[in-house]
């Protein structure tokens, strides 16, 4: 776990090095620019951790899957570079690794496992998006070596990563540095490269072609500054699918040698025709500090628009910033051909695909902090409509059926039939996201443009996907899996029906802009009004689905002995599918999204009923429960779920981010603060900015920027007051704890809060 004693809330620190935690830190220390992402693997690598291991990954429940046992996992990802796995569908390709910088002193290679290492410390600076590692290495010959590694993936220049190694010895030493490119990597155990070529002129270049036809080119340049050195020389070493520039010198005692490595990545999916070698030449005269300054300036601007201040709880502050860092990093600016994959481009566990996470978890953060970035996420669904139409056709339906696991083309890639065939609520979730964008930005015109076709085509799918059973007198959606993935092939799942009804109403309202006839629009509306939301016999409980009350009791005490592991990892799928066991929030997820449609009594009844059955096997569960608990005034429960959510990726002792960032949970951390503790209603829940603050007892202040329908604001909560400052150009109405006011531009309004 992170040591929170006297922590810097802008830093994540690994100290000392422990090999059993290496993969978790690699995921947590992933750097990226949106275009390019690279896991935080060590420059010199770990011994006995081959990256060319070929194996067959089988379709499985990913939440409970055991991944390849290796000490380290390299990962270089450019969103949108996909290729087909023989069993698992299209997956994001792990590209050649370019971080390698291996110092060798008097014939001894740096190895943090095998060498004598002291004062090891690696720091991710969240504010600057830089990674720095320092250590002291004592060689077998007794030379003390001070080593500093630094790196950043430039936010200012496409595909650029800059690294620096500073090294000083207390005695004269023979120093060798091996710095290169390694294409002998696999993606989920599969080799996607059909051709690998190296060239060396002014720079070392590597070109690979994937089995999907993509071309990736990397060029790297090594700069050396070794004052007073003699015998400085460099040469090329190549073996099969890896190549290195080897630099050797005699390093005087006490002199700091500085090696700079600049690598640029380009791919055939780039919108412009790029030449990495030419781009390297253009920055050859720019010093490290200049490249770093232009990078950090962009990151500081990003933070100004979204940073959340938590006073009174350093651990919470650090966790919040870690979550926001990865949200900012993972978004691909200005590119609607991709969204944000489920592991935040920090691992391959979810194959680099896009889920309902996009609309339900990720979109709100961007909507209420940077609507321009939010636009690319909703536009991704609009431009991938042809893929959704192909999915519907493959299943024998008209219209559009969005993929449960989508590649960049929108094609269904899910290898497990339970989810791919039945978790159809994603199609309605997509429409919810489009409508949410329009509501939050005040831009109804968005739903009258190309997005209207999404509304219409998905509605046409739903009209065919619904059935009317004899004697019912109403349509039903049968054979579905709701958010609770442990209750499959259920009938009239309440979440699914409610989301479909919302989508059909949007299609009825805007359908004419997307080619629907008036008759179709009337049919959409009639179906929306007729879809049932099942309830218990006494009407007080919203049922997850028609069958839920008739499922078997789970007897968790007997079948789930080890609560440190998921239930799904300890019982068979067959058992999961016949008992009352929820993987994550389902009815409570519905009530989080539509709290205005239920009474507090109904929400509390659902909380009391479903919580004992919920295993929280999914990382998506804690955030939803924290928000609902906060709204119910269940302060202890809200705090407990907040604590669970904030620590999911930071808990390196239990795996943390080893297989990638839980990016939806990172967004849920922000939602807990804003929708839970600040009590803000979304634009889908209220036309007026509305807050019901519930500041946790441990905190003295919560503050964050916000965008509400184009108006920028600053919100500040203490135990006794709520302050809203209007940074926009027009007056804004707001309601806090039931009291309304109008805030003029550049003015601050203050509300007193009941204790």
N, C-alpha and C positions, 0 to 999 in steps of 0.2 A: 504493500500500500504506500501511497504518498505520505511522506513525513510532513505534517502540517505545523510543526513547531517553527515559528518565525519564518514562514514561507513568504516568498515574493509572489504576489498574486498574478503577476505577468509571466511567471516562469513555471515550467514543469522540469523537475530535476530527477535524473537517474544517478544514484550513488549509494553503494558501490555497484560494480557490475556483477550480475548473477546470471549465469547462462540459462537457468530455468525461466527467467523472465525476459530473455532477449527478444523473443517474437512479440511479446506484448508491448515492449518499448518500441520495437520497429513500427508497429501499427500506430501507436500513439504519436510517434515522432515523424509521421509521414508529412512531407512538405509538398506543396503544389501551387500551381498558378491558375488552376481551372483547366488549362490546356494540357499541362503535364504534371504528373504526380509520381513521387518516388518514395517508397517506404524507407524508414530510418535505419537501414542496415549499416553495419560498421564498414568503414572504408577499406580496412585490411581484411575483412571477413573473418569468420570463425572456422577453425579447422574441423574436419569431419562433418561438414554440413553441405553436401553436394547439392547443387541447384539443377542438375541435369537428370534427376531421378525420374524415371518413367514408370507410371502406374496407372491403373484404371479406377477412376473415381466413379462410383455407382450412384444412381438416383436414390435419394434418401430424404428423411426429415432433417433439413439442414440444422434446425435448432438443436437437435440431439446428435448430430453427426460427429464422429471422431475424425479429425483431419490428419494428414500426413505428419508423422512424428519426425520433426527436424528442428534443430536448434535455431535456425535462421531461415527466413523466407524473403528472398529478393522480390521486389515488385516495382516495375516501371510501367506506367499506364498513360495512354493517351485516350481519353473518352471518345468512343465511336469506332475504335479499331477493334472489330469483332471478327471471329472466325468460328467455324463449326466444330464442336466436340462430337466425337462419334456416338456418344450416348446421351449427352446432356444439353444439346441444342447450341445455339450461338452463344459464345462467351467472349468477354473482353480479353484481349491477348496481352500476356506479360511480355514486354519488349526487352531488348538487350539491356543489361545492367551497365551503367556508366560511372558509378561512384568510386570504382576501385582506385585506391592510393595506398600502396603498401610500403612503409619504410623498413629498410633492412640496415642494421647497424653492426658493423664488424661481423657480417655473415649471419646475424640472428634476426629473423623476421619478427615484427611485432605481432603478438598473439595474446590477447587479454586473458585467455584461459591458461596458457602455458608459461608466459613470461612473468617476471616479478614486477607486479604493477602496484602502485600506490597512488592515493589521491585521485582516483578515477571520479570524474564528474561530467555528466552530459546534460546540457540545458537547452530546452526548446523555449526560445523567447517568443511568446505569443504575440506581443505587440509588433515586433519587427519581422516575424516569420523567418527566424534564423535558427540554426542548430549548431551548437558549439560543444566540443568535447575536449577536456584537458585530462592529462594523466602524467604520472612520473614512472618511467620504465628503467629498471636497473638490469643491464645485460649480464650475461653469464661471465663476461670479462670484467665486470665491475664498473662499467660506464653508466653514469646517471644521465638519462635522456628526458628532457621535458618536451612534451608533445601537445600541440593544440590543433584540432581539426575544426574547420568552420565550413558551413554551406548554406546556400539559399537557392530556391527556385524562383527566378525573377518574375515579379508581377508586372514588370514594365516591358519585358522583351519576350516575344513568343518562343517557347521551347528552350529557354536558356537556364542552365543550372551553373552556378559558380561555386567552386570549392577552394579552400586554402588550407595548406598544411604549414605550420611553423614548428621547427624542431631545433633544439639546442642541446649540446652534449657538454659535460663538464671536463672531458678529455678529448684530445684529437681522435677522430674516428673516421673510418671508411663508411660512407653513407651511400646507400642505393635506394632509389625510389622507383617503384613499378606502378605505372598509372595507365589504365587502359579501358577497353570495352570488352564485354563478355556476352556473347550471344548464345551460349550453351545453357539456356534456361528453358523451363517448361511452364505450361499453364494448366493448373490442376492435373499435373502429371502427363500432359500431352504436348507433343512437339508440333507447333504450328508453322515452323519456318521451313520453307522448301528450298531456299537459297540464301547463303550468307557469304558476303564478300567484304574484304578489307582493302583499303588503299592507304598509301602514305605519301603525301607530297609535302605541303607545308603543315598539314594537320593530319591526324589519324582519323580515318572515316570508316564507318561500318554501314553497309546497306543490307537489309534483309527483305525478303518477300515472303508473305504469309500464304498459306494454302487457300485463303480467300481472295488473293490477288492484291492485297495492300502492299505498298512499298514504304519502308521506314528507313530514313537516313539519319545517322548520328555523326557529328564531327566533333573532335575534342582537341584542345590545344593546351600544352603544358608550358607554363612560365616558371623560370628559375631565378632566384636571387640569393646567391651564396657569397657574401662578402669575404674576400681573402682566400677563397678556395682555389686549390690547384687541381689539375687533372679532371676538370668538369667535362663530361661527355654524355651524349645520349645516343641510343640506338633502338631499333625496333625489334621486338620479339613477338612472333606469331606462332600459334599452335591451334590447328583445327578451327574452332569457332570462337577463339578469343585472341586478342592482340594487345600488346602493351608497349608504351614508350618507357624505356629503362634509362634513368639518369643516374650517373655515378659521380662522386666527388670525394675529396678529402676535406672533411669539415673541421676547421680549427676549433679549439676549446673555447667555449663561451660565446661563440658566434651563432646567431640565429639564421638558419636557412629557411627561406620562404618559397614554397611551391604553390602556384596557382593553376587550377584546372578549370577550363571553361568548356562546357559541352552544350551543343545546340541540337535539338531533335526536330525533325520535320517528317511529315507523312503525306501520302498521296491523297488523304482526305482534306488536307489544308485547302482553304479557298483560294490562296495565292500560290503560285509556283515558287517554291522556296529552295534556296541553296545554302545549307548549313555552313559550308566552308566560306562562302562569300559573307554570310552574316557574322561569322567569327572574325573575318578580316576587318569588318566595319567597326568592331569594338576592340581591336587589338591594342589600341593606344589608351583605352579607358582604364584607369586604375580601379582596383577592388573597391575602394571607398566610394567612388563615383557611381559604380554599378549598384552598390549596396544602397546608397542614398536615394536613387531613383526608385528602387524597389520598396524601401521602407516608407517613403512618402505616400505611395499608393496604399500600403497597409494602414498607415495612420489615418488616412482619409476614410477607409472602410470602417475602422473602429469608431470613428467619430459619429457614424450613422447608426451604430447598433450596440455599443458597449453598455452593459448592464452593471450598475454599481450596487454591490451588496456590502453594507457596513455592519460590523459586529460578528462576522463569521468568515474568516480568511479561507477556510476550506471550501465553503460555498462559492466565494468569489473566484477562486482559482478554477473550480470545476465549471462554473458558468463560462469563463473565458476560454477554457479548453474546448467546450462545446461550440461556442461561437466561432472560434478559430477554424475548426474543421468544416463548419457550415460555409464560411467565407471561402476557404480554400477549395472546397469541392465543387462549388458552382462554376460553370463554364461561361464566362462573360460573352454576351453577344452571339451565342451559338444555340439556336433552337433545335438543332439536329440531335441533341442529347439532353438528358436531364441529370439528376444526381443518383448514382447507383446506391444500392442498399448498404454497401460497405464504404461509402464515401471515397471511392477510388484509393483505398488503402489495403485492399486484399481481394482475393478471388472467391471467397466462400459463396457469394451469391452471383458469381459469374459476370459481374459488372452490369446487371440488369436493373430495370426500373419497375417499381411496384406501386401499390396504392400509397406507399410512404410519401410519394411526391405530393399528392393533393392533401392528404390528411395530416401530415406531420411537417413536411419541409416547406410547403407553400406559404403557410401563415407567417413564418419568420420573415421571409422575403417580402411578403405583401405589406407588412406593417413596419418594415425598416427600409426597404429598397425596392419599390414597385417595378422599377425597370428590370431588375434581376428576376423578379417574380414573373414578368412577362415571358421570359424565355422558357420557363417551366410549363406554362399553359400553352404557349405556342408549340412546344414539343409535341403535345398531344394533338394539336390541330394538324401539324405537318405530317404526323405519323398515322393520320386517318386511313390512308390506303392499306396499311398493315392491319389495322383493326377491321377493315372491310374484308380483307382476305381471311382473317380469322373467322369471321361470321360465316363466310361462304364455305370454309372448310368444315364447319359444324352443321352446315345445311340451313343457314338462316339468311334472311335479308339484312341489310343495314351494316352496323359496325359493332364488333365485340372486342373491346380492348383486352390486351394480354395481361394475365396475372403476372407473368415474368416477361417483360418486354425488352427486346433489343432496340437498337437505334432506329430500326425500320418499323417498329410497332408490332412485330411478329411474335406470336406466342412461342416461348422457348421452354416453358416449364416441363421438366421431364417426369413429374409425378402426376398421374391422372387425377388424383383426388383434388389437387389444387387447380391444375390447369383446366380441368373440365368443369369444376363446380364452384370455384371461388369467383363467381361472376360479378359480385358487387363492385369490382374495380371499374367496370364499365360505367356504372352510375357515379362512382367516386370521381371519375374524370370530369363528368359534367358538373358535379358539385364544385370542383376546383375552378372550372371556367366561370361559373356563376359567382363564386366567391371573389375571383379576381375582379369581375365587373362591379360587384357590390362594394368591394373595398376601395376601388379606385374611383368609383362614381362614373364609370365608363360603360353605360349600357350599349353604346355603339359597338363595343367589342363583340357582343353576342349577336349583332346584326351583320357582322362580317363573315370571314371564313369559319369562325367558331360555330356559326349557326348550322353549318352542315354536320358538325359533330353532334349537336343537339338532335337533329332530325334523324341522322343515320343510327345513332344509338337508340333513339326512341323506336325506330322501325324494328331494330333487333328485339327490344323488349316486348313489343306487341306480338312477336312470334314466339318469344321465349315463355310467355305466360300461358297457362292452361286454365280452363274452367271445368271443374270436376262436377259430375252429376249431382244435382241437389244443392250445390253451393250458392249459386246465384251471384257469384263474384269471381273475378280472376284470381289465380294463385301463381306464385313463383315456386316451383317444386324442384327438389333435387339440387339444393345449393349448399355451399359451405359459407358461413358467415365469418366475421373476424375471428371467432373462436374456432380454430382449426381442429379441435378435438371433437367436434360434433358435425360429422360430414353428411352430405346428401340429405339435408333436412328440408322441411317444407315450411314455406312462409316464415323464413327467418326475418325477425322484426327489423333488424338493421338493414338488410338487403331491400325489403319491401319499402321502407321509409326512404331510402336513398333513391330507389327506382321511381317512386312517386314524385320526389323532388325533381328528378331528371325529366320525367314526362311533363311536369308542369312547365319547366323551362322550355321544353320543345313545343308545347302548346302555345306559349307566349311568343316565342321568337321563330317558330317553325317556318313561317312564310318567307323569312329571309334565307332559309336554307333549302328551299324547294319543296316544302310540304304543302299539301293542299289544305283548304279550310276543313274539309271532312276529316283528314288525318289529324289535324290539330284538335278537333273536337273529340276524336277517339282517344288521343293521348290524354286529354284532361279527364275524360270519363274513366279511363283505366286507372289514372292516378288516384282519383277519388274513391275508387272501389277496392283498391288493394288493402287487404286486412293487416292489422297489427294485432297478433294474437295476445290474449290476456287470460289470466286464471279465471276460474269459475266465478269468483267473487269480484272480479274486475279490478282488484287492487294491484296486481302484479303484471307487468309487461313480460310476456314470455319470450324467451330467446327464439323459440320456434314452436310449432304446434306440438312436437313430440317431447319437449324437454322434461316436463314433469313425469313422464312415463319411463325415462331412462333410469338405470340402476344407480343406487347410492354408491359412492366410490370407495368407502372404507379406507381413507388415506393412511390411517395409522398402520394398517397392515401392508398395503401395496407400495407405500412411499416412505421407506424407512430412513433414507438419507436425504434430508431436505437441502443439503448443499449442492445436490445435483437435480436436474430437471426430472419431473415425473416421467416425461416422455422417454428419457434415457433409461428408465428402470422398469417400465411395463411395456407390454406389446401394444402395437397399434390396434390390434383387434380388441383389446380390453379398453383402450382409450375411447374407442368409437362406440361403446355401449354403456358408458357410465356418465354421470353428471360431473364432468371435469372440463373446465375451461382453460384453454391455453392463455387467454388474455381477455380484456374487456370486450364485451359484445353489446348487450343491452346498455351497459353503462357507457360504451363508446357512442351509441346512438343518443343517449341523454346528454353527453358532453357536447355533442354537436348541435342538438336542438333542445336546450334546457327550457326554453320558453313554451314548449309544447307539452310539458309535464309539470305536475305540481311537485312541490318539495316533498310531500308525503309519498308520491309515486316514485320519486328518485330514491328516497330513503328506503322504501320497501324493496326496490331492486338492489340497492347496495347491500342490505341485510341478507337478502336471499342469495345473491350470486357470489359475494365475496368469499364465503367459506368453500365454494367449489372451484375457485380460481387459483390455478397453480402459478401464474406469472412466469411460465416457461419462456414466454417471448419478451424481448427487451422493450416491446411496444406497450407493455401493460402498465408499468409503474407510473408513467407520466399521466395516462388517462385517469387512473385511480386517484392520483394526487390532486388533479384538478377537480374531479367530482367531490372528493372529500372536502376540499377547501370551500366549495360552493355550499356544501351541506353544513358547514361549520364544525366539521370533525377535525379539529386542529391537530390532535395527536396523530391520527391516521394520515392526514395530509403531509405532516412532517416526516413520518416514517417512509411513505412512498417517495417523497422528495429525496430523502437520504439515499434510497435505493437507486433512483434514477440518476442522480448526479455522480454516482460512483461506478457505474457499469464499465466504462472504458478505463477509468483510472485504477481499477482494482487489478493491478498487474499480477498479484499473487494468485488470482483465480482465473488468469487468462486474459482478462481485459480486452484489449484491441488486437490480440494476436492474429486473428484472421481478418482484421479490418475494423474500422470505426463503426459503431452502431449509430449510423448517422440520423436515423429517425428518432432515436432516443436523444441525441444531441439537440435536435429541434424541439423535442418534448421538454427538455430542461428549460428552454426559453419559454415554452408555452405554460409550464407550471408557474413561472414567475409572473407572466403577463396575464394569462387567463385565470390562473389559480389564485396566487397571493395578491396580485393587484386587482383581480376580479373583473378584468375587462371583458365585455361581450364583443364578439366578432361582428363584422358588418353583415353576416348572415343571420345574426341574432338580434340586432338593433340598428336602426338607421342613425341613431344619435350615439356619440361616444359615451359609453356608460361603464362606470367602474364601481365595484363594491370591495374596497381594499380589506385584506385580511393578513396583515404583516405578521410573520412568525415571531414568537416571543424572543428567539435568539438574535434577532436582527434589530438594528437601530435605524436603518435607512435603506430604502430600495429606490433606485433611480434609473431611468432609461429613456432614450429617444423613441419617438413613435411617429408614424405617418398615418393620418386618418383622412381618407378621401382627398388626397393631395395636399393636406395641410400638415406641416411638420410641427411637432410638439416635443416638449420635454416634461416628463412626469417625475415627481419626487414624492415618496411616501416616508413618513416617520410614524411613530406610534400614535401621534396625536393629530397629524395633518396630512392632507393630500394637496399638492401644488401642481398646477398645470400651466405651462408657459407656451404661448402661441408663437411659433417661429415662422408662421406662414404670412400670407398677405391679405387674408380675409377673416372676418370674425367666425368663431366656431362655437357651437353650442355643446355643452357637456353636462352629464349628470353623474354625480358622485354620491354614493350612499343615499340615493333618492332625492338629492337636492340639485337643482339645475342652475346653470349660469351660462352667460355668453362671454367668451374670452376674446378680446380684441387683439389684433396683431401687435406683437412685441410686448404684450401685457401678460401678467401672471394672476391667476385666480387661485384662492386658497379655500379649502374646505376643512372644517374641524371633524375629527373622527371620534366616534364613541369608544370609550375604553372597555 
